[in-house]
């Protein structure tokens, strides 16, 4: 918990956005994420993955990206900022879907090019 608090203070701009009192806006490079508080059992944003998100943004290029179990949309948003033209995010819960859609919207990502599905991953993969 102490690491998480330190990371939030030092690694990101943390500000109150007028959202629910238990949500925070985190800025990571060009990306903006609205996330729940650390007390939320399904807090979908993992600060230790920021290096992975940065790598993906730099390495993906201008192609397509399939993101599995990306509960915050963080990976898809990062690669979109890195230039990916299309993303598909799978394996998120219905509860987190609204948060992911909100994070896509906050980052100016249009749902036609950056889709998400709450469908079971293996079922989706078999059909697509």
C-alpha positions as CSV (number, residue, x, y, z in Angstrom):
1,X,0.0,0.0,0.0
2,X,2.8,2.4,0.8
3,X,4.4,1.8,-2.6
4,X,1.1,2.5,-4.3
5,X,0.6,5.8,-2.5
6,X,4.2,6.8,-3.3
7,X,3.8,5.8,-7.0
8,X,0.6,7.8,-7.3
9,X,2.3,10.9,-5.8
10,X,5.5,10.7,-7.7
11,X,4.8,8.9,-11.0
12,X,1.6,10.5,-12.1
13,X,-0.3,13.7,-11.8
14,X,-3.1,12.9,-9.3
15,X,-6.0,15.3,-9.2
16,X,-9.6,15.4,-8.2
17,X,-11.7,15.4,-11.4
18,X,-15.1,16.0,-9.9
19,X,-15.8,12.3,-10.3
20,X,-17.0,10.0,-7.5
21,X,-15.1,10.7,-4.3
22,X,-13.4,7.3,-4.6
23,X,-12.0,7.8,-8.1
24,X,-8.9,9.5,-9.3
25,X,-7.5,10.7,-12.6
26,X,-4.1,9.4,-13.4
27,X,-1.9,10.8,-16.3
28,X,0.6,8.5,-17.8
29,X,2.4,10.1,-20.8
30,X,-0.3,11.3,-23.1
31,X,-2.9,8.9,-21.6
32,X,-5.5,9.8,-19.0
33,X,-7.2,7.1,-16.8
34,X,-10.0,7.5,-14.3
35,X,-9.5,4.7,-11.8
36,X,-11.1,3.6,-8.5
37,X,-9.4,4.0,-5.1
38,X,-7.1,1.3,-3.8
39,X,-9.8,0.1,-1.5
40,X,-11.9,-1.0,-4.5
41,X,-11.6,-4.8,-4.7
42,X,-11.8,-4.7,-8.5
43,X,-9.5,-1.7,-9.0
44,X,-8.6,-2.3,-12.6
45,X,-5.5,-0.2,-13.0
46,X,-2.1,-1.7,-12.1
47,X,0.7,0.8,-11.5
48,X,3.4,-1.8,-11.8
49,X,2.4,-2.3,-15.5
50,X,3.3,1.3,-16.5
51,X,6.6,0.0,-18.1
52,X,4.7,-2.6,-20.1
53,X,2.2,0.0,-21.3
54,X,5.1,2.3,-22.3
55,X,6.8,-0.6,-24.1
56,X,3.6,-1.5,-26.0
57,X,3.0,2.1,-27.1
58,X,6.5,2.3,-28.5
59,X,6.7,-1.2,-30.1
60,X,3.2,-1.7,-31.6
61,X,3.4,0.8,-34.4
62,X,0.5,1.8,-36.6
63,X,-1.2,-1.6,-36.9
64,X,-3.9,-3.5,-35.0
65,X,-3.8,-4.7,-31.4
66,X,-5.7,-7.4,-29.5
67,X,-5.8,-6.8,-25.7
68,X,-6.8,-9.7,-23.5
69,X,-8.0,-9.2,-19.9
70,X,-7.2,-5.5,-20.0
71,X,-9.6,-4.5,-17.3
72,X,-8.8,-0.8,-17.4
73,X,-8.2,-0.5,-21.2
74,X,-4.7,0.7,-20.2
75,X,-2.8,-1.4,-22.8
76,X,-5.2,-0.6,-25.6
77,X,-5.2,3.1,-24.8
78,X,-1.4,3.1,-24.6
79,X,-0.9,1.5,-28.0
80,X,-3.5,3.8,-29.5
81,X,-1.5,6.7,-28.3
82,X,1.5,5.0,-29.8
83,X,-0.2,5.0,-33.2
84,X,-2.2,1.7,-33.4
85,X,-5.1,2.3,-35.8
86,X,-7.4,-0.3,-34.3
87,X,-7.7,-2.1,-31.0
88,X,-10.0,-4.8,-29.6
89,X,-10.1,-5.3,-25.8
90,X,-11.5,-8.6,-24.6
91,X,-12.1,-10.3,-21.2
92,X,-13.4,-7.4,-19.2
93,X,-16.2,-7.7,-16.7
94,X,-19.5,-6.0,-17.3
95,X,-18.8,-3.9,-14.2
96,X,-15.5,-2.6,-15.7
97,X,-16.9,-2.1,-19.2
98,X,-18.3,1.4,-18.3
99,X,-14.9,2.4,-16.9
100,X,-13.1,1.2,-20.0
101,X,-15.5,3.0,-22.3
102,X,-15.0,6.1,-20.1
103,X,-11.2,5.8,-20.3
104,X,-11.4,5.4,-24.1
105,X,-13.6,8.5,-24.3
106,X,-11.3,10.5,-22.0
107,X,-8.5,9.8,-24.5
108,X,-10.4,10.8,-27.6
109,X,-10.6,7.2,-28.9
110,X,-13.5,6.5,-31.2
111,X,-15.4,3.2,-30.5
112,X,-15.5,2.3,-34.2
113,X,-11.7,1.9,-34.1
114,X,-11.2,0.9,-30.5
115,X,-13.8,-1.8,-29.6
116,X,-14.3,-3.8,-26.4
117,X,-16.2,-7.0,-25.6
118,X,-17.4,-8.5,-22.4
119,X,-17.8,-11.8,-24.3
120,X,-15.8,-14.8,-23.0
121,X,-12.3,-14.6,-24.5
122,X,-12.1,-18.2,-25.9
123,X,-15.6,-17.9,-27.5
124,X,-14.7,-14.6,-29.2
125,X,-11.4,-16.0,-30.5
126,X,-13.2,-19.1,-32.0
127,X,-15.7,-16.9,-33.8
128,X,-13.2,-14.3,-35.0
